[in-house]
Structure formats: C-alpha cells, structure tokens
Amino acid sequence: MEQLYTRWGRALDCDHVLQEYPRPLLQRESYVNLNGYWDYAFTKKCRKPAKYDGRILVPFSPESALSGVGRQLQPEEYLWYRKKLYVDREKLRAGFRLILHFGAVDQACLVRVNGREAGRHMGGYLPFSLDITVYCLGEDGAPPQASGPEKEGCDGSESELVLVVRDLSDTSYHARGKQKLKRGGMFYTAQSGIWQTVWMEYVPSQYVKELLTEPVLAGAVREETAETGTLRTESARNASRSDAACGSVRITVCSDAEMPVRVQIREPALYQGGSGENGNGEPAGSPSRNILAEACGFSNRALEISLPVVRPWTCEMPYLYYFTVTMGEDTVVSYFALRTFSIQKDEKGIPRICLNGRVQFQNGVLDQGYWPDGLYTAPSDSAYVFDISEMKKMGFNMLRKHVKIEPQRWYYHCDRLGMIVWQDMVNGGSYYKHWFVTYAATLFSRKRWNMRDTCLSLLARADRKGRREFVREMKETIRLLKGHPSIAAWVLFNEGWGQFYAEKITEIARACDDSRLIDQASGWFDQSGGDMQSIHHYFFSLKFAPEQERATVLSEFGGYSLRIPGHSACKKLYGYGIHKDSAGLNAAYGVRMKKMEAQIPDGLCAGVYTQLSDVEEEVNGIFTYDREVKKIV
C-alpha cells in the first residue's frame, strides 16, 4: 500500500499536536496538553520493558505514518507508553485535584503513575478520566518515592506516567468499527493504542464533573433571515398554540457533593466564521458577553431557565447559546441550541423528517473518519473543518458518522457550522459470516424478506458478555454526545454486524434519549421498529413503499469508484460501479442523484451517498483519500 499524506499531515508541528481544548461542552480556562512524543515499546508479555523501543507521536496510533512507528500491534502483544508529567505540587498541596483525561485508547489499557496502578479502562472509542492526585503527592504532602525503573527522572516536579495497552481488534467481540487485521475491500487497517488527545487539568477539591442540558423549543417555529429574524407560525413537536416561539433549558450540574451553583446564559449567536485553514479551526469571534438569563441553585438538581430570546438552530443559521457555570472555585463554559427533530406526516399522510417542525430532506454523505497519515486520528483540527465545510458547499446538510465515534471537536464543528449528524453505534461481535450478513442479506432485502435478529450465532452475537458490553457502551455513547445539537439520529445497527434484539435495544436507547430519531437497523434485518425504514441500495433497482409511521430513508447508496493515480493508496479497487474517468463518474453520480430527488414526492425522506473520501482500496469517495482531488464536482 502506498503511503499518502494530507496537507495537514505534511505541515504537522510535532511540538504542537492537536492543541485545541478537547472537550467543548465543558471547558475550563486552562489545561495541560500531553500530546507529543512519548516512549513506546512492544512486548510479548505484560511486563514493563527494561528498555523502550523508541518514541511515538501521541495521539497517533503506532500503525499510522504520523506516529513515526508504522507497526501493527498484534492481539497477543502488549503496547507500552511512558511519559514524564511535570506536576505543580504546590497546587496539589493547596487542595487542588489533578485529573488525567484520555480521549480514547483502543482497546483495553492499564494506567500507572509513579509505579502505582491508577486505573483501567475497556473500550476503544470512549473517553475516561482518572484522579491521579494521590499518586503524584504522597500522604505526607511530599513527592512519592518511586523505586526500581520508575525512580529514573522522578524529582520534586516530575511524575512518571506508564500505560500498557492490549487490542484484540477483530479477533474478539469488542467494538471495532471498520478495523480489520487483514484489511481489504470495505474493511480498513486496524489501529491501536492512544488515538485521541491526552490531557490533564487542575480542579478545585469540589468541581463540576459533568453538565447535562435539555433544551426545549416549543410554539412557533422560527424562520431566520439575516435581516429581520422574522417568525413563521408553524406547529413544532410538543408545540403550544402560541403564535410566538418559546424556549427553555434544563441544566444539571453534576458534582460529588451538593454545592451552590450559578448559571449565566449569554445571548445566542452564530459562530460559523473561520475556515480553519489558518491554524486551529476556531470560529471568528468569541461568545457574546451579554447575559440573556441566569439562575442560581444547587448541583445535582435540575435548573429550569426560560429564554426570553429564541433563536432556533438550523443548518443555515446554527445559533448557539453559550453559558457559564460557577460552582465554588470552579468555573466552566458550555453551550446548547434550540431545535427539534421529529417525524410528522405531510398533507398526503406520508411520514417526514422535520427540523423544528418543518419538513426537511436530509441530504447526507457517509463519513468513515479515516485519514491516510493518521488513520483514526485527523492530523489537524482544520482537517475536520475542511471535510464538513466542503460537504456543505456541495449542498449536503447531513453526515452519517459510520461505526466510529469522533473526538468531540468534530461534533463541535458540526454544531457551529450547521451540519446534521447521524451517529452510528460502533459495531462489534465475533467473526462476521459475510455469506449471510452481506450476500444473503442483500438478496433478502431485494425480495423484501425479513428475518428476526434472534439468530445470535448467524449475527455474531452468541457471546453474552459481548451483548452486555454493547449495551453499556451504547448508553455511554448517548450520554457523551447527547449535548451536541447537530446529532439528529442514533443508528443502532448496520447491516447485521453484531445485531441482536434490536427492539429491546431501541427501548433502551429511547430511554437514554427521547429527543432524537432512531435508525434501528440500517440496511437490512429490519425489525419494523425505530423511526426509520432504512434501506441500502447499491445493486438492484430501488423499490419501496412509504409506511404509516416510520420515515423512509436511503441510508446508503451510490459508492461509485474512480482511482486517481498518485492519490490512491492501493492498486486494488473496491466499490459499487467502477469508472475509468472523471466524466463517467460524474455522469453516473448526476443520474443517481436525480433519481433520488425524483423519489422524494413518493416518500423518500433522506439519502446518504457513499462516501466522503476514498479509504484504502475503497476508492468511491467524493474526495481522494488525501483530500487533494475532488472527484465529484
């Protein structure tokens, strides 16, 4: 496979890698970014190496080019990381806590600080945090005395952080997405270890651990214009008969102890400026300083706050409400938006997807989230902005994030730029029987045969531990991301990959978040639940009949391929209709999009074209893998 680089990868400053604050929904003024060079080693046994193999550039996985390693972690191996932490022990003696955050580590890891185990985590796509105060500061207030290999380099201001990782990849039932040790076709290079930002922050002894926001938009739906911001009276979900929109928000400040809190909400504003090409991808301007509403109460209790100014979030004008929370010595900043996603029937009685009570056709693109030089990790925050902005320029208003959870910076950019997101749960399960879940399932779909998803062995879900793990991680995913207003739908299962008991899983997901739509089974093995009749269309003529309650969506289609020499990683091609030149590709794309548009009056509510960019052998992207050539114009 030929190694490709993006423009951001070529310009990477190894001393300042992904420096942006990684958690936009709960920000403090300062933090310590730990990205950069760490020591690494591979071992056959779970025993700390006496000598490390070299340096790895975190947060890029060792399989990626940008990591500087370029080596696959095998299921029977262990990957070790080591990093010196420079700790302000005066702050710790004054009562502050030191919290260590990992954006994501694939797949299982154990963390040690100064030779002592600080915590463990399982799950390659979800963040976790550890309070490492006690490991950096002894009980007597003096630096801990390390022994053995840990003693090296540990003076009064240094601590040693060691991480050991194991990744079974696709040899077990754990969540893995499109990763495969033997890549090929629609499955891609497996990656492992740290692949999102590592960081730490000092917090007061009592600090804000989590913010839960539940915005409510009711009454008239706002049709925004740049000049007037006029109101158009239409019924929204849970709407009153008022001829004016009203909005409110419920905010819960979570902490270990009940504490007085003060919430100040600023005036809504747009933050679409800034392309990200000049550096960090931040929008032009800072949040408004004008206070719109405020309330006082206590942590761990919901505060109900009415909003005197209502500016709904739309793709064209994605208004955000920033707010500040003060709790004792801790101050954090977050944001929310007012919007509703619902299914409502049109004048013909056809169920339609609505944004803020108005019918909206969601024109989307499948987004795998892979990069040739960083694999799962984008080389720059600006790279996220590029992908999202380019799709908006082409007229798309939705991205389906395919069986991967991105760093929260990606969702933040979708929030501020007005890009709707359908978020897939990350698939897992044992070895997939592709003769069944791919080839036979395609035929079943063609014949409109439905099969119950209780045949657990055929759907790679015979292991009870794996089923329980999926439910736990689904709940964590929803809780982690539900604060992002751009997310319109949760996609629970894709093409039968590890699918099981979808009706029960839908009930659990709905209990976690009833404000969004649910695509229960994308592609096939439809169980007639959720909010969508979800169809994949690559090979046969498309036939569908609108249902009485669920919206009909084309959740994958297209996939037309064209290999561009010098911008393709593999000589082997994979796709769903291979073209020899740009003219043929664009002609086929144009015909297919017109056919889709013609089906909207018949009840089609959304379409997801495959896909945003090429990935390895799969050269069916709108852009090449390196994002240098736009193949569809």
N, C-alpha and C positions, 0 to 999 in steps of 0.2 A: 504494500500500500504506500502510495506517495504521500509524503508529509506536506500538508498545506498549512499556511499561516494566514490569519486575518490581519487587517491593517492595525488592529489594536494589539494583537499579539506581537507583531513586528516592532511596535513602538513601546512595548511594555517597559516600565521603570521598575526593576526588580526590588528597589528600595522603597517603593511606594505602591504596593499592590492592593487594589480594591480598598481604598482608604475611607470610602463613604460610610456613614453610620449605618450599620446593617439592619436595624430594626426600626423602620419609620413610624410604626404605630405606637412606639413607646420610647421616646428619645430623651436623653439627658444631655447636658451641655458638653460634657467631656467623656472620653473613653480612651482605652489603650488598645490600639490595633496590633495584633500579634502576627499578622501576615508577614511573609518574608522567608528568609532561609532558616530552616531547621535542620538538625542532623537526622539521618534516617538509616535504617538497616533492615534487611530481610533475614529471618531465622526460620529454621525448621521446627524448633521447639519454643515453647512460651517461656523463654528465659532471656533476661535482659542481656544484650550483647556487650562483650567487653570492649568492643571497638565498633564504631559506626561506619557504614559503607561510604558516606559522603553527605552532601547537602541536597535538600529538596526544597523547591519553592512552594510554600503553602500559600493559598489553598488549592493548588492544582494536584490532582491525583498522580501517583507515580507512573501510570500508563500514558499520561499526556505529555506532549512535547514541551509545554511550558514549565513543567515540573523540573526539567533537567535530568530526569531519571530514565523514563522510557522503558519501564519494565512492568510486566503483569504480575500482580500478586495472585498466587495460586491458592486454592481452598485449603491445602494442607500447610500453608506457610503463615507466618506472622510478620506484620509490618510494624516497625518501631519508629517513634518520633521522639526527639529530645529538643527542648528549648529552654534557654535561661530566661527567667522572669525577673525584671527589676521592680521590686516592691517598695512602696512608700510605707515603711513600718511605723513612721510617726503617725500617719493617718489611722493605721490599724490600732495603735495604742490609744488613740483618741476616741475609739469606739466605732470607726467605720468598718464595713464589711467589704471583702474583696470577692467579687463574683466573676467566675470564669465561664465564658459562653462559647459553645461550638455551634456553628450554623448547621452543619451536617457532617457526619462521619460514617462512611459506608464500610462495614455493615455493623459489626459489634466492636466495642472498644472498652478498655480499662484505663483509667487516668490515675497517675501517681504524681504527687507533689512532695518534693524532698523525701522521696523513698516511701511515702505512706499512701495507701490507696485512698483516693478522694472520691471515686465514684465509678460506675459502669453505665453503659448505655447500649441498647439494642435497637436497631432501626436506622437504615442508611439515608433516610430522607427528612428526618425531623430534628429540630434543634434541641439542645439540652444545656442546662446551666448547673454549675457547682459552686457552692460557697467554700472557698479554699482558705479562708481567714486563719483557721486554726492550724493549717498545715504550713502557713507562711510565718506564723507568730506563735511561739511556744506558750504554754500556760502561764509562765512567769513573765511574759512580755518580751523575752529575749528571742533572737532568731533560733530556730530549731537546729540542733546539731545533727547533721547528716553523717552517715557512716558509709564505708565502702565506696563504690563508684559514684554515689550521689554526692559525696563530700567535695568532689572536684568542682572548683569555681563557685562554691556557695559561701559568700562573705555576708556582711551585715545587710546588704541591699539586694542580694540575689537569692532566688529560689530556682529549683530545677523542676521543670515540667516534663514528664515522660508519658507517652501514650503508646499502647500496644493495640493493634487492630487485627481482626480476622474477618475475611469476607468469603463466604461460601458461594457468592454470586448465584448462578442459575442451577447449582447442584443441590439446592435446598428449597424450602417453601417460603423463604423470606422475600419481602418486597424487592423487586429488581428492575421493573420497567422494561426498557428495550435492551438491557445489558445481556451479553452472552459471551462466555469464554471463547467459543468458536463462532466469531462474528460471521455474518453473511446475510444477504437479502435485506429483509426488514428488521433484522436484529443487528446491534452495533457493538463496538468494542466495549467490553466491561471495564469499569473503573472502580477504584477502591480508595479507602482511607479518607483523609480530610479533603473535602471538596467545596466547602463554604467557609466564609471568614471566621477566624478565631479571634476573640477579643475579650477584654476584661474591663470592669468598671468598679470604682469605689462608691459605695452607697452608705447612707446612714444606717444605724442599727435597726430602725424601722423604716422600711422603704416600700415603694409601690412595686408589687411583683407582677401585676397584670392589670390591663384595662379591658373591660367588656362594654361595648357600645351597642345600643339597639335603637337606631334612628327610626322614626315613624313619619311617613308622608301620607297625608290624607286630604280629602277635599278636592278642589280644582287642581288640574294638572297644569304646571307652568310651561308655557311655550316661550322660550327665551329668545330675545333678539338682542343684538349688540347695542341697539339704540335705546330701547324702551323697557325691555324685560316685561312685556305685557303678559296677562294671564288669559288662558283659554279655559273655559269651564268644561271639564270632562270628568267622568267618573273614574277614580283610581281604585285599586283594591282597598277594601275597608274604608271607602270614602264616605264622607258625610254628605248632606245635601247643601252644604255651604257653597256659595259661589266664589269663595276665596280659598286658596290652598292654606293648609296649616301644617306645621311641623313641630316635632318634639324629639327629644332623645333621652334615653335612659342610660346612664353611665354608672358602672360599678367599679370602684377602685378596690382591687384585691391586695390585701396585706396580711401578715401573720397575726397582727393584733388590731383591735378596733381603734382607729385613730381619727381625729377631726380632719376633714378634707375640704378644700375649696376648689371649685371648678369654674374657670372663666373661658367662655366660648367667644371666639372672635368672629367678626363679620365674614360671610362666605366670600370666596374669591377664586379666580382662575389661576392656575399655575402651569399653563401649557407652554410657556416660553422656554427657550433653551433647548438646543438640539442635542447637547451632549458632546458635540464634535470638538469643543474647545477644552475638554478636560473631564470634568466629573459628572456631566449629565444632569446637573441640578437645574431646576427651572429658574427663570429670571424672577427676581424679586423675592422677598421674604413674606411669611404670613402676616396678614393685617394685624395691626396693633389695636385697632378699635374693638372694644369689648361689646359684644352683642347681648350676651346673657351670662349670668353667673348664679351659682348656688353653693351652699355650704351644707355639710352633712357629716357622715362618718363612713369610713372604709368598710367594705364588705356588705354595704347596704346600697341599694339602687337609688340614685338621684334622678328624679323626673324633672326635666328642664324644657320649658316651652321656648320656641324660637320665634321671635317677632318678625324676622325676615326669612322668607322661604325662597331658596334658590335650588331647585332640583338638579340632580346630576344627570346629564345626558352625554351622548358621545360627542356632540358638537360643543357643548358648554359644560364641562365636568366640574361644577362648583364643589369645592371642599371647604368644610368648616374646621379650622384648627382650634384646638383648645389646650389649656394649661391646667395641670392638676398640682396643687400644693398640699403636701401632707407632712407636717413637721418640718424637718430639714430637707426633705426630698421634693424636687420639682421635676415634672416630666411633661412632655409635649406630645400630642397625638392629633388625629383628625378623623372626621367621618363625613358622610354625604347623605343627602336625602334622595332616595329613589326606591322604586318597587319593580320587581319582576314578577309577572303573573301570566296565567293562561286565561284568556277571556274569549268568548265567542263573537264572531263578527256578524254582520247583518244577514249572512247566509247560514248562520249557525255553526260555522267552522271554527274550531278552537285555534286561537292565535297566540303567539308570544307577544306580550306587551311590556313596554318600559314606561313606567309612570302612568299606566292605564291606557296608553296609546299603542296601537299595533305597530310592531317593528319587525321587519325581516332582518334576521341576524345572519349577515354575510361573513362567513368566517374562513379561517385558514388553520390547518393542523400544524402545530408547533411542537417539534420534538425537543428543542432546547439543547442541541448538541453543537459543539464547536470543534473544528479540526485541530486546533492547537491546545484547547483547554478541556475537550470532551464535555463533561457535565458543567464545567465552570467557564463562564464567559470571561474573556481576558480583560474586560473593562466594563464599568457601568454604562459607558457610552455605547457599547455594543448592544445592550438591551434597548436603549433609546432608538438606535438605528433600526432594529427589527420591527419594533412597534410602530415607529413613525412611517417607515416605508410601506407597511401594510395599510396604514390609514391613508396614505397618499394614493394607493391603488383602489380605494373605495371600500375596503374591508372594515367592518366595525366590531369584529369578534375574533379572538384567538382561542382555539381549543388546546390547552396545555396538556400534552399527551403523555400519560402514565409517568409523570415526573412532577416533583414539587420544586419550584424555583426558590432561590433566595428572596426574601421579602422585598428587596429593592426592585425586582422585576414587577411585582404586583403594584408597588407604589407608582411606578411609571405608568402602568395601565390605568391606575386610579386618576392620576393628574392629566393624562393625555386623552382620556375618554375612550379607552379600548375595553370592550366587554370581554370577559374571560369565562370559558367553560373549563372547570378544573377536574381533571381525571384523578381518581384514586390510583395509587401506584399498585400495579398488579403483582401478584406473587403466585405461589403454588408450586407443586413439584413439576417434573418434566412435562411439557405440553405435548399432547398427542395431536400433531398437526394434521394428520389424515382426517381427524374428527373435527377439531375446532377451526380449521381453515378450509379444507377442501369439502368435506361432507357438509359443514355448516353453510358454505356458500350455496350448495345445492338445496339444502333445506330452506334457505332464505328465498331462493328462486321459486321453489314450489309452495312457499308460504306454509311450511310445516314448522310447528313449534314443538320444542322438547322441554320438559321440565328440567330445572337445574338441580335436581336431587341425585343425579348420577355422578357422585362425587369423584369416583376414580377416573371417569372419562374427562372430567373438567379439572383434573389435577388438584383436587381439594380433599383427598382422603384423610389427611393429617389434621386431627382436631386442634393441635397446638397452632398450626398454621392458620386455621379459621379464626381462632380466638385472637391471634396476633393481628390479622387483617382488621377485625372489628375495632380493636384497641387503637390501631394506627389510623383508621378512618375517623374515629372520634377525635383523636389528637389533631389530625389534618384540618378538620372542620373548625375546631376551636382556635387553631393557629391562624387560619386565613379568613374567618368569617367577618373580621373587621374591615376587610378590603371591599369597598363598594363596587368595584369593577366586576366582581365574581357574580355571575348570573345563575350558574348551574353547577351542580355536583354530578360528575359522571362516575357511577359506581363500578361498573364492569365493562370491559372492552373485549368484544369478540370471543367471549367464553374463556378468556385467560384467567384461570383460577376463580371462575364464578361459582357461587354457591348460594342457595337460599335467598335469592335476590329480593323477594317480597319482604322477608324479615329484615334484611339489611336496609331496605328502603325505610322501613318503620323506624329503625334505629337512627338513620341519617336524618329523617324528618324531625325526630325528637331533639336532635342536636341543633337543627337549624330549619325552621319552617318558613323562612323568608326567601328561600331560593327554590329554583326548579330542580328536579332530579331526573337525570337520564339514567334509568335503572340498568339497562343492558344495551350498550352501544353496538350496533352491527347485527347481531343475531342472538339466538337463545332468549328472545323476548318473553317475559313472564307477564306481560299485559299490565304492569304496574308503573309507578313513577308518573312523570308529567309528559313524557315524550314517546311517540312511536319512532324509534331511532333506527334509521336504515343506512347501510353501507352499500355503495354502488360503484363497482369497478368494471364488471364484465358483461352483464346481461342488460337488456332493456329495462328501464325503471318503470315499475307499475306499483301504484299504491292507491289506497282509498282512505280519505280522512276519517278519523274516528270521532266519536261523540264527545270525549272528554280530553284526550291527550292530543298535544300538538304533534304534527308530522314533521320530522326533521331528517335531512340528509346529512348525517353526522360524519361521513367520509365519502368523498368521490373524487374522480379525476386521476391524479397520480401520473400524469404524462411525463415521459422521460426524455432528456436530451443530455448527452455527455459533452462537456466543453473541455477540449484538451488544455492542459496547463492549470485547470481549475477543478479537476475531478481527482479524487483520492484513489480510485480503483479503476482498473481496466474493465472489470466485470460490471455489467449493468443490471439493475433491477428496477422494475417499475410496472406500470399498468397501461402500456401503449408507448413503445419506443419510437422516437422520431430522429431523423437524420440531420435536420437543420432547424434553425430558429423559425423560419416561415411555416414549416409544417406544424411545429409545436404550437405556435401562436394561433394558427388557424383552427387546430383541434380544440384548443382552450376556448377560443371565442365561440365556437359552435356549442361546446358543452355548457358554457355559462348562459348562453341564450336559451338553451333547453331548460336549464334550471329556472331561469326567470319566467319562462312560459308556464311553469308548473305552480307558481305562486298563487294564481287565482284558484287553482284546483285544491289548494290546502297546504302547500309546502310552506313551512314557517322559518326554516333556517337551512343553510348549506355550509359545509366545511370542506374546502378544497385541500387536497393532499399535494404539496405541503409547502411550508415557508421556505425551506432551503434543502439542498441535497444533504444527505448524510451517508458517507462512505459509498457503498455500492448502490444505494437508493438515490438515483440522480433525477428525481422527479420534483425538484424544488423550483419555486419561483426564482430564487437566487441560487447561485452555486454555493458549495459548502463553505468557501472562504468569504462569501458575501461580496465578491468583487464583480460578478457578472449577473445582471438582471435578465433572466432568460425569457420571462413573460412580460411584455410591455403593452 
